[in-house]
Amino acid sequence: MSQRMRYFILLMLINLVVIVIYLIFEHLRRKEKYASIWMKAGMMLLCPVVGPLFLLGSFLLYKLFASQGMDLSDVVFSKERTDTLQRPDEDVEKNMVALEEALEVSDKKSLRTLMMNVIRGDYKHSLSAIALALNSEDSETAHYAASVLQEVLNDFRTGVHERYRLCLVEDEKQAENCIHLIEYMNPIIEQKVLTDLEQHSMAERMDEVLFVRYTNLGSGHFFNKSSQKISSTMYEKICQSLLDVKEYETCGKWCQRSMKQYPRALSSFTCQLKLFYSCNDRDNFFRVMDELKESEIAIDNETLEMIRTFM
């Protein structure tokens, strides 16, 4: 047997050993479909040396570029935040429950499918659900979640900056611009997917622009009668944003403004109840509760549950 033939047989044996090691490794890892694994093994068998080198090169390029760690400094997720989250609607709540269950079961195929279904929808209102997957053991699912969150949050920051500049211009559209900024910020802020520092900064900005709107109401500049009032919903949004970052004193000011403008609105009472509940101020909590009981305002389930919990 010639020396060239010996080298050829040795290469074939090494190639066969590489294929066996690859099959064992993929079987233990269980992250890829069996059809794909056997297809790659067949390619390595039919293309000795070149096949394994091609797959190795592809794997290294993927690790170098596609799966490198993403900057998650602007994305925060914790169990505590999930428990206190205000879910915007029933569909989002269903998504969150489904993702929580999928993460518990750790079925990678089902989790990826569910993640893609969430992303295909109006995912800007499902960010808190998507954030659940950041801690997934499946790197591909976590990568999907991080990519979506970064894209949305980067667009959000740009949008806030542009709209904030318009709010600083003192013209006939200033009031409208202030309200538009609050309405733009709130859907993201209430989902609590920013860092504590940025969440706090955004809440302060909401307070700042709404205060511009509020002070101009008294002066009467640039406003017509149809736009004289800040809505009770808007008061509720700013109070909740300030409560979330523990700005109790500033929140108290907005609670008073809401009560002054909407003394018969349930939200004016609930804002105060939430504030005193968060501060553990029993005296004022029961004072507001008594005032609410004496009024003819209908109480919703959320308010009733809060009162029961506090008592």
C-alpha positions in Angstrom: 0.0 0.0 0.0 1.4 3.4 -1.0 2.0 6.2 1.4 -0.5 8.4 -0.4 -3.2 5.7 0.1 -2.3 5.5 3.8 -2.8 9.3 4.1 -6.2 9.0 2.3 -7.4 6.3 4.6 -6.2 8.2 7.7 -8.1 11.3 6.6 -11.3 9.2 6.0 -11.0 7.7 9.5 -10.5 11.2 11.1 -13.4 12.5 9.1 -15.6 9.6 10.3 -14.5 10.2 13.9 -15.4 13.9 13.5 -18.9 12.9 12.2 -19.5 10.5 15.1 -18.4 13.2 17.6 -20.7 15.7 15.9 -23.7 13.4 16.1 -23.1 12.6 19.8 -22.7 16.3 20.6 -25.9 17.3 18.8 -27.8 14.5 20.3 -26.8 15.6 23.8 -27.4 19.3 23.1 -30.9 18.7 21.5 -31.1 22.2 20.1 -31.5 21.3 16.4 -33.9 19.1 14.5 -32.7 15.6 13.7 -33.3 16.1 10.0 -30.9 19.0 9.9 -28.3 17.1 12.0 -28.3 14.1 9.6 -28.2 16.3 6.6 -25.1 18.0 7.9 -23.6 14.6 8.8 -24.3 13.3 5.3 -22.6 16.4 3.8 -19.5 15.8 5.9 -19.4 12.1 4.8 -19.8 13.0 1.1 -17.3 15.9 1.3 -14.5 14.7 3.6 -12.4 17.4 5.2 -14.1 20.2 3.2 -17.5 19.4 4.8 -16.4 19.5 8.4 -14.2 22.6 7.8 -17.2 24.4 6.1 -19.5 23.7 9.1 -16.8 24.7 11.6 -16.3 28.0 9.7 -20.0 28.7 9.6 -20.3 27.9 13.4 -17.5 30.3 14.2 -18.9 33.1 12.1 -22.3 32.7 13.7 -20.7 32.9 17.2 -18.7 35.9 16.2 -21.4 38.0 14.7 -25.0 36.6 15.1 -24.9 35.5 18.7 -22.6 38.0 20.3 -23.9 39.5 23.6 -26.2 42.4 23.1 -26.1 45.5 25.2 -29.0 45.1 27.6 -28.1 48.0 29.8 -31.3 49.8 28.8 -33.5 46.8 29.3 -34.4 45.7 32.8 -36.5 42.8 33.8 -37.3 41.3 37.2 -39.9 39.1 38.8 -40.9 42.0 41.2 -41.7 44.2 38.2 -43.9 41.5 36.7 -46.0 41.1 39.8 -46.7 44.9 40.0 -47.3 45.4 36.3 -50.4 47.1 35.1 -51.4 45.1 32.1 -52.9 47.3 29.3 -55.4 44.8 27.9 -56.6 41.2 27.9 -54.6 40.1 24.9 -51.3 41.3 26.5 -52.2 39.5 29.7 -52.8 36.3 27.7 -49.4 36.7 26.0 -47.7 37.1 29.4 -49.4 34.1 30.9 -48.5 32.0 27.9 -44.9 33.1 27.9 -44.6 32.5 31.6 -45.9 29.0 31.2 -43.6 28.4 28.2 -40.6 29.6 30.2 -41.5 27.2 33.1 -41.9 24.2 30.8 -38.7 25.3 28.8 -40.0 23.8 25.5 -37.8 25.7 23.2 -39.8 25.0 20.0 -43.1 26.1 21.6 -41.4 29.1 23.2 -39.9 30.3 20.0 -43.2 29.9 18.2 -45.0 31.8 20.9 -42.4 34.6 20.8 -42.8 34.9 17.0 -46.6 35.1 17.4 -46.2 37.9 19.9 -43.7 39.8 17.7 -46.0 39.5 14.6 -48.8 41.3 16.5 -48.8 44.9 17.9 -45.8 44.1 20.1 -45.3 47.7 21.2 -48.1 47.0 23.7 -46.6 43.7 24.7 -43.1 44.7 25.7 -43.6 43.5 29.2 -44.6 40.1 27.9 -41.6 40.0 25.6 -39.3 41.1 28.4 -40.2 37.8 30.2 -38.1 36.0 27.6 -34.9 37.9 28.3 -34.0 35.4 31.0 -34.8 32.4 28.9 -32.3 29.5 28.8 -32.9 29.4 25.0 -30.4 31.9 23.6 -32.3 32.3 20.4 -35.5 33.3 22.2 -33.6 35.7 24.5 -32.0 37.2 21.3 -35.4 37.8 19.7 -36.6 39.5 22.9 -33.6 41.7 23.3 -33.6 42.7 19.6 -37.2 43.8 19.7 -36.9 45.7 23.0 -33.8 47.5 21.8 -35.4 48.6 18.6 -38.6 49.8 20.3 -36.8 51.6 23.1 -34.3 53.3 20.7 -37.2 54.6 18.6 -39.0 55.6 21.8 -36.1 57.7 23.0 -35.8 59.4 19.6 -39.6 60.1 19.6 -39.5 61.5 23.1 -36.6 63.8 22.3 -38.3 65.2 19.1 -41.7 65.7 20.8 -40.1 67.3 23.9 -38.4 70.0 21.7 -41.9 70.9 20.3 -43.2 71.2 23.9 -40.6 73.9 24.6 -41.9 76.2 21.8 -44.3 78.7 23.2 -47.0 78.9 20.4 -50.6 78.0 19.9 -49.7 74.3 19.6 -47.7 74.1 22.8 -50.6 72.7 24.9 -51.5 70.1 22.2 -47.8 69.1 21.9 -47.6 68.6 25.7 -50.6 66.3 25.7 -49.3 64.4 22.7 -46.0 63.8 24.4 -47.7 62.3 27.5 -49.9 60.1 25.4 -46.8 58.9 23.5 -44.7 58.2 26.6 -47.3 56.5 28.8 -47.8 53.2 26.9 -44.0 52.5 27.2 -43.6 53.9 30.7 -46.4 51.9 32.2 -44.9 48.6 31.0 -41.7 49.3 33.1 -39.1 47.9 30.6 -36.6 50.8 31.2 -33.9 51.0 33.8 -34.9 52.5 37.2 -32.8 55.6 36.3 -34.4 56.1 32.9 -37.9 55.3 34.2 -37.4 58.0 36.8 -36.1 60.5 34.2 -39.1 59.8 31.9 -41.6 60.3 34.8 -39.9 63.6 35.6 -40.2 64.7 32.0 -43.9 63.8 32.0 -44.3 65.9 35.1 -42.5 68.8 33.5 -44.5 69.0 30.3 -47.8 68.4 31.9 -47.0 71.2 34.4 -46.4 73.5 31.4 -49.9 72.6 30.2 -51.4 73.1 33.7 -49.8 76.5 34.4 -50.9 77.8 30.9 -54.4 76.8 31.7 -54.6 79.5 34.4 -53.1 82.2 32.2 -55.4 81.4 29.3 -52.6 81.8 26.7 -52.9 79.9 23.4 -56.0 77.9 24.5 -59.5 77.8 23.3 -62.4 76.7 25.5 -62.5 73.2 23.9 -59.0 72.5 25.2 -59.2 74.2 28.6 -59.0 71.0 30.7 -56.5 68.3 31.3 -58.5 65.0 31.2 -59.0 62.9 34.4 -57.3 60.1 32.6 -54.2 62.2 32.0 -54.1 63.1 35.7 -54.3 59.4 36.5 -51.4 58.5 34.1 -49.1 61.1 35.6 -49.9 60.1 39.2 -49.2 56.4 38.4 -45.9 57.2 36.6 -44.7 59.2 39.6 -45.9 56.6 42.1 -43.9 53.9 40.2 -40.7 55.9 40.8 -41.7 56.8 44.4 -42.0 60.5 43.7 -44.7 60.7 46.4 -44.5 64.5 47.0 -44.9 65.4 43.4 -47.6 62.8 43.0 -49.5 64.4 45.9 -49.5 67.7 44.0 -51.1 66.1 41.0 -53.6 64.3 43.1 -54.7 67.7 44.6 -54.9 69.2 41.1 -57.0 66.3 39.9 -59.4 66.5 42.9 -59.7 70.3 42.3 -60.6 69.9 38.7 -62.6 66.6 38.9 -64.0 66.3 42.4 -66.6 63.8 41.3 -64.4 61.5 39.2 -63.4 58.1 40.7 -59.8 58.5 39.3 -59.4 61.6 41.6 -60.1 59.4 44.6 -58.1 56.3 43.4 -55.0 58.4 42.7 -55.1 59.6 46.4 -55.8 56.1 47.7 -52.9 54.6 45.7 -50.6 57.4 47.0 -51.5 56.9 50.6 -51.5 53.1 50.1 -47.9 53.3 48.8 -46.8 55.6 51.6 -48.6 53.4 54.2 -50.4 56.5 55.4 -53.4 54.9 57.1 -55.1 58.1 58.4 -55.3 59.8 55.0 -56.1 56.5 53.3 -59.2 56.0 55.5 -60.1 59.7 55.2 -60.2 59.5 51.4 -62.0 56.2 51.7 -64.7 57.8 53.9 -65.1 60.7 51.5 -65.5 58.2 48.6 -68.1 56.2 50.6 -70.1 59.4 51.3 -70.2 60.3 47.6 -72.4 58.7 45.0 -69.4 57.6 42.8 -69.5 53.9 41.7 -66.4 52.0 42.8 -64.7 49.6 40.4 -63.2 46.2 41.3 -59.6 47.4 41.3 -60.4 50.1 43.9 -62.4 47.7 46.0 -59.6 45.2 46.0 -57.1 47.9 47.0 -59.3 48.9 49.9 -59.7 45.3 51.0 -55.9 44.7 50.8 -55.1 47.8 52.8 -57.6 46.9 55.5 
